Amino acid sequence: QVQVMESGGGQVQPGGSLRLSCAASGNIFSVNAMGWYRQAPGNQRELVATITSSRSTRYGDSVKGRFVISEDFAKNTVYLQMNALKPEDTAVYYCNADLDLKSQSPTDGGLILYKYDGWGEGTLVTVGW
């Protein structure tokens, strides 16, 4: 089984900073990409930032220049540093993990790899006084 778990949410004043973490655990062979998405009440889930195994990054237009995604894929972990926070950044932030999982062949004991794409349960970020 694989778990994807976010941490670091909370309440912060406008203009403040917050750092989110997301760690994937389980029978992981390698990380292809991990990223952050968010969903505010009444809105669709939207891209915040993603980072691939080749360290290529992509950001949503509304967070460019304010948020920075980074990784420690040796620990299957991704971070989101959020600066200059605005009330409109208030949302539940979800972590997505695109992984290769490993298993053992029941016939010859060889390594089997298979794809996994899953989400954490989310962490709430509230920006306000």
MITORKOL-577744 format. One line per field, with one value per residue: residue number from 1; x, z, y of N, C-alpha, C in turn; residue in one letter. Coordinates in pm, 1 decimal. Atoms other than C-alpha are relative to their C-alpha. Example, Ala and Ser with C-alpha at 12.3 -4.5 7.8 and 13.67 -1.06 7.14 Angstrom:
# residues 2
k (1  2)
n_xx (89.0  -82.0)
n_zz (0.0  -6.0)
n_yy (-119.0  -119.0)
ca_xx (1230.0  1367.0)
ca_zz (780.0  714.0)
ca_yy (-450.0  -106.0)
c_xx (90.0  -77.0)
c_zz (0.0  73.0)
c_yy (120.0  109.0)
r (a  s)
# end
This chain:
# residues 129
k (1  2  3  4  5  6  7  8  9  10  11  12  13  14  15  16  17  18  19  20  21  22  23  24  25  26  27  28  29  30  31  32  33  34  35  36  37  38  39  40  41  42  43  44  45  46  47  48  49  50  51  52  53  54  55  56  57  58  59  60  61  62  63  64  65  66  67  68  69  70  71  72  73  74  75  76  77  78  79  80  81  82  83  84  85  86  87  88  89  90  91  92  93  94  95  96  97  98  99  100  101  102  103  104  105  106  107  108  109  110  111  112  113  114  115  116  117  118  119  120  121  122  123  124  125  126  127  128  129)
n_xx (82.9  -70.5  61.4  -45.4  44.2  -40.0  -7.6  -47.2  105.3  36.9  46.3  -107.8  46.1  -39.1  -139.9  -83.1  -54.4  32.3  -66.4  68.3  -78.0  76.5  -84.1  60.2  -63.1  49.2  -91.7  -33.6  -126.0  -51.6  95.6  1.8  33.3  90.3  44.7  102.3  120.5  82.6  140.9  72.3  144.0  71.7  -88.9  -61.3  -138.8  -88.2  -143.1  -85.5  -136.4  -46.0  -142.1  -23.8  -125.4  -109.4  0.2  75.3  109.5  108.5  77.7  121.2  -25.4  32.0  -100.3  -134.8  -73.7  27.0  -14.0  -112.5  6.8  -130.3  16.3  -102.7  58.4  -61.0  93.7  134.7  61.5  3.3  31.2  52.6  -22.7  99.3  -33.9  91.2  131.3  116.3  124.2  46.2  -73.8  69.9  49.1  -59.7  -111.6  -12.9  -123.2  12.9  -124.1  -9.6  -107.0  -17.0  -1.6  -69.1  54.0  -81.6  70.8  22.3  -52.4  -146.0  -57.4  -55.4  57.2  110.6  31.9  129.5  25.1  92.4  29.5  94.9  14.2  15.3  132.8  4.5  -26.9  67.5  -74.2  90.8  -72.9  90.6  -34.5)
n_zz (0.0  6.1  -67.9  36.0  -116.4  -5.7  -130.6  1.3  19.0  -116.4  25.6  8.7  38.7  135.5  9.1  -71.6  69.0  -53.3  74.7  -1.1  31.9  40.6  5.4  46.0  -62.3  47.5  83.1  106.8  70.8  38.2  18.3  132.6  -23.9  -111.0  15.5  -85.7  56.6  -106.6  28.8  -88.2  1.3  119.2  117.0  41.9  -40.1  97.0  -13.6  -70.7  48.3  10.9  26.5  51.1  -40.7  64.1  -68.7  77.5  -81.4  66.3  -98.4  39.3  24.0  -116.3  -106.3  54.2  -65.6  -144.7  -53.8  52.2  -27.4  -4.6  -23.6  -49.3  47.8  -73.1  -109.4  59.1  -62.4  72.8  -86.0  64.9  -76.7  42.8  -48.4  39.3  9.8  17.6  -41.3  106.6  -6.5  -93.3  69.1  -39.8  88.4  17.6  60.4  96.9  18.5  117.4  -46.9  41.7  -115.9  25.1  -54.4  34.4  77.7  -75.4  73.3  1.7  -100.3  62.0  -35.0  82.5  -23.9  50.0  -19.0  -102.8  3.0  -108.7  -68.6  -143.8  -44.6  2.8  -119.2  16.3  -16.4  -13.3  -1.6  -47.0  -129.8)
n_yy (-117.8  -127.3  -113.4  -134.6  -75.8  -140.9  -64.5  -138.1  -98.8  -78.7  -135.8  -98.2  -132.3  -42.9  -40.8  95.1  116.7  131.9  106.2  128.8  118.9  118.9  118.7  124.1  115.0  129.1  75.8  -92.8  22.3  -131.9  -108.6  -62.3  -140.1  -30.8  -137.6  -57.3  -57.3  -56.1  -15.9  -90.8  29.0  -42.2  -1.8  125.7  21.1  -63.7  21.1  -95.3  20.7  137.9  18.4  134.3  64.4  -74.1  -129.5  -98.1  -52.2  -71.6  -74.0  -68.8  -142.0  -82.5  14.3  -22.4  -106.8  -0.6  135.8  77.5  143.3  66.4  143.9  90.7  125.1  111.9  23.3  -0.5  -116.1  -125.7  -113.0  -119.5  -121.7  -98.4  -133.3  -108.9  63.9  -86.7  68.7  89.8  127.0  88.1  119.5  127.0  32.3  144.4  49.7  108.5  74.0  87.8  86.8  139.0  88.4  127.0  122.9  116.0  101.0  123.6  115.2  7.5  -89.4  -119.1  -129.3  -49.6  -140.8  -41.5  -142.0  -47.7  -143.6  -16.3  -127.6  -6.2  -42.5  -144.8  -79.8  -128.5  -125.5  -113.8  -127.0  -102.9  -58.5)
ca_xx (0.0  105.3  35.6  59.9  50.8  56.8  156.1  220.9  -114.7  -259.6  -365.7  -139.8  -182.0  -178.9  177.7  302.3  471.1  399.3  577.2  392.9  544.7  424.8  574.1  489.1  553.5  515.4  666.3  808.3  1070.5  1102.3  927.9  826.1  670.5  502.4  303.5  53.2  -300.4  -557.1  -931.1  -1118.8  -1488.5  -1703.3  -1403.7  -1246.5  -916.6  -633.4  -263.4  -29.2  308.4  465.7  819.3  946.8  1229.9  1438.6  1367.2  1148.9  893.6  558.9  354.8  1.5  -19.1  -161.8  136.0  429.5  695.1  548.9  557.2  854.0  836.0  1133.3  1200.8  1395.4  1304.6  1550.4  1291.4  994.5  912.3  811.7  783.9  593.9  728.6  449.4  541.8  347.3  28.3  -303.0  -656.7  -732.2  -468.9  -705.7  -785.8  -730.4  -394.3  -361.6  -44.7  -28.5  230.1  318.8  526.0  670.6  592.2  775.7  662.5  810.0  709.1  546.9  697.1  1062.3  1105.0  1198.9  1128.5  794.8  728.6  386.7  244.7  72.5  -95.8  -260.6  -356.9  -322.2  -620.2  -529.3  -420.2  -608.8  -436.6  -624.8  -493.9  -662.3  -655.2)
ca_zz (0.0  -62.0  158.9  52.1  347.6  361.0  657.1  740.7  679.0  911.5  942.3  844.4  801.1  454.7  342.3  554.6  464.4  514.5  414.4  321.8  311.0  143.2  192.7  7.2  171.7  82.2  -175.0  -385.6  -649.0  -780.3  -806.1  -1151.3  -1032.3  -731.0  -702.7  -529.7  -624.7  -433.1  -409.3  -258.8  -164.8  -477.1  -708.6  -909.9  -807.8  -971.8  -1029.6  -782.1  -870.4  -985.4  -1005.7  -1201.0  -1143.8  -1384.0  -1157.9  -1416.8  -1248.5  -1347.3  -1162.6  -1176.0  -1300.0  -973.4  -764.6  -997.2  -823.8  -477.3  -430.2  -472.9  -504.6  -408.2  -355.2  -169.6  -380.2  -190.4  87.3  -153.2  -31.2  -189.1  -31.5  -113.4  19.1  4.5  38.2  15.3  88.3  -8.8  116.1  -223.2  -151.7  109.9  7.2  83.0  -63.8  -201.7  -283.9  -592.2  -637.3  -966.5  -866.7  -984.8  -728.2  -691.5  -635.5  -661.9  -925.0  -762.2  -1031.1  -1058.8  -781.4  -1031.4  -987.0  -1116.5  -1153.5  -1186.6  -1198.3  -917.3  -929.4  -605.6  -373.8  -12.4  197.1  187.8  431.7  491.5  442.0  562.8  489.0  692.2  996.2)
ca_yy (0.0  358.3  655.9  1018.8  1253.7  1632.6  1847.1  2210.7  2374.0  2633.4  2994.2  3282.0  3654.8  3813.5  3870.7  3586.1  3258.8  2892.5  2573.0  2256.8  1909.8  1592.8  1250.4  932.1  597.4  232.0  0.2  281.9  215.7  570.6  905.6  1028.9  1353.5  1507.9  1822.0  2041.5  2131.1  2331.5  2362.7  2654.2  2627.8  2641.7  2614.9  2338.4  2185.4  2379.5  2338.4  2503.5  2351.7  2027.4  1893.6  1594.9  1350.3  1560.7  1862.4  2031.0  2257.0  2401.9  2663.2  2792.4  3150.7  3279.5  3161.7  3231.7  3439.6  3371.5  2993.2  2761.1  2383.7  2169.4  1802.3  1539.9  1242.1  1025.1  1061.2  1059.2  1407.6  1735.8  2079.1  2396.1  2724.2  2979.9  3347.1  3673.5  3484.9  3640.9  3570.9  3414.8  3148.4  3008.3  2650.9  2287.3  2192.7  1842.5  1652.8  1432.4  1159.8  989.5  688.8  361.9  93.7  -235.6  -586.7  -933.2  -1183.2  -1488.9  -1714.4  -1619.9  -1364.2  -1096.4  -727.3  -601.6  -230.4  -73.6  275.6  462.8  804.6  909.7  1190.8  1282.7  1384.3  1752.5  2019.2  2342.2  2676.7  2983.6  3331.7  3600.4  3818.5)
c_xx (87.6  -79.0  61.9  -54.6  56.1  10.7  41.7  -106.2  -28.8  -51.5  117.5  -59.8  39.7  141.6  95.4  43.8  -40.0  70.7  -76.5  97.7  -93.7  96.4  -81.3  75.3  -64.6  104.3  37.6  134.2  62.3  -115.1  11.2  -26.9  -85.8  -41.4  -110.5  -113.4  -81.7  -144.6  -63.0  -149.1  -66.3  82.3  46.8  141.8  90.5  146.0  62.9  142.7  29.5  148.9  21.6  132.6  120.7  7.0  -63.1  -121.0  -105.2  -84.6  -129.4  26.3  -18.0  105.8  142.0  65.2  -21.1  24.2  119.1  -16.9  141.4  -21.2  118.7  -51.8  69.2  -86.8  -144.2  -83.2  8.2  -46.1  -60.3  21.5  -91.5  31.2  -102.1  -142.6  -111.7  -125.2  -50.9  81.4  -65.8  -64.2  49.2  105.3  20.5  133.4  -33.4  135.1  -12.9  123.2  10.8  8.8  66.5  -71.5  89.5  -84.1  -16.8  60.7  150.9  66.0  58.7  -74.2  -109.5  -24.6  -138.7  -28.0  -99.3  -15.6  -107.2  11.3  3.6  -138.6  -14.3  33.3  -53.1  96.4  -100.8  82.6  -98.6  41.1  -69.7)
c_zz (0.0  77.9  -50.3  106.6  -0.7  144.2  -19.0  -22.3  127.9  -41.4  4.0  -44.8  -143.8  -1.2  67.2  -85.9  72.3  -86.4  18.4  -35.4  -41.2  -13.3  -46.7  63.7  -51.6  -85.6  -125.7  -60.6  -37.2  -12.9  -142.6  11.1  125.1  -13.3  95.5  -83.9  115.2  -45.7  106.1  -7.4  -125.1  -126.2  -36.1  53.6  -109.4  32.6  83.3  -53.0  -6.9  -27.0  -40.4  50.9  -65.0  51.2  -85.2  81.6  -85.7  108.1  -59.4  -11.1  126.0  110.1  -49.4  67.7  150.1  63.8  -66.6  40.1  -0.4  40.3  73.2  -36.5  58.2  119.5  -49.3  51.6  -90.5  95.9  -84.0  94.9  -56.0  66.0  -49.3  -16.2  -3.0  47.6  -106.7  -11.9  96.5  -74.9  74.8  -104.0  -0.5  -67.6  -94.7  -19.4  -118.0  21.6  -82.7  127.4  -38.0  68.0  -46.0  -73.8  82.6  -67.5  9.6  98.2  -56.9  40.4  -99.4  38.3  -54.8  44.2  113.0  -16.9  105.4  72.0  151.7  35.4  6.2  133.0  -24.4  25.8  0.8  12.0  38.6  134.9  110.9)
c_yy (124.4  103.5  129.6  93.1  141.1  47.2  145.1  105.1  76.2  135.5  96.0  133.2  32.3  56.5  -95.6  -116.3  -127.4  -102.7  -129.5  -111.4  -111.8  -116.0  -119.5  -115.6  -127.8  -66.9  79.7  -36.1  133.7  99.3  53.1  149.2  9.4  145.0  36.5  57.5  56.8  14.5  88.1  -33.0  56.2  3.3  -139.7  -10.1  57.3  -29.1  110.6  -11.7  -148.8  -1.6  -144.7  -55.1  66.0  143.4  109.4  43.5  70.5  63.6  52.7  149.3  84.0  -7.4  25.4  120.2  6.1  -135.8  -68.7  -145.8  -56.0  -145.4  -59.1  -138.6  -123.0  -37.8  -0.5  116.9  121.9  108.9  113.4  117.2  107.6  133.5  102.2  -51.3  103.4  -73.8  -97.3  -127.9  -97.8  -115.9  -123.8  -35.7  -150.6  -31.5  -114.3  -65.9  -94.6  -86.8  -126.7  -83.2  -131.3  -115.0  -113.2  -101.5  -127.0  -122.5  -9.2  95.1  127.6  125.8  36.5  145.5  31.3  143.2  25.6  150.5  24.8  132.0  -17.9  50.6  151.8  64.2  140.7  115.2  113.8  126.7  109.5  51.1  -75.2)
r (q  v  q  v  m  e  s  g  g  g  q  v  q  p  g  g  s  l  r  l  s  c  a  a  s  g  n  i  f  s  v  n  a  m  g  w  y  r  q  a  p  g  n  q  r  e  l  v  a  t  i  t  s  s  r  s  t  r  y  g  d  s  v  k  g  r  f  v  i  s  e  d  f  a  k  n  t  v  y  l  q  m  n  a  l  k  p  e  d  t  a  v  y  y  c  n  a  d  l  d  l  k  s  q  s  p  t  d  g  g  l  i  l  y  k  y  d  g  w  g  e  g  t  l  v  t  v  g  w)
# end
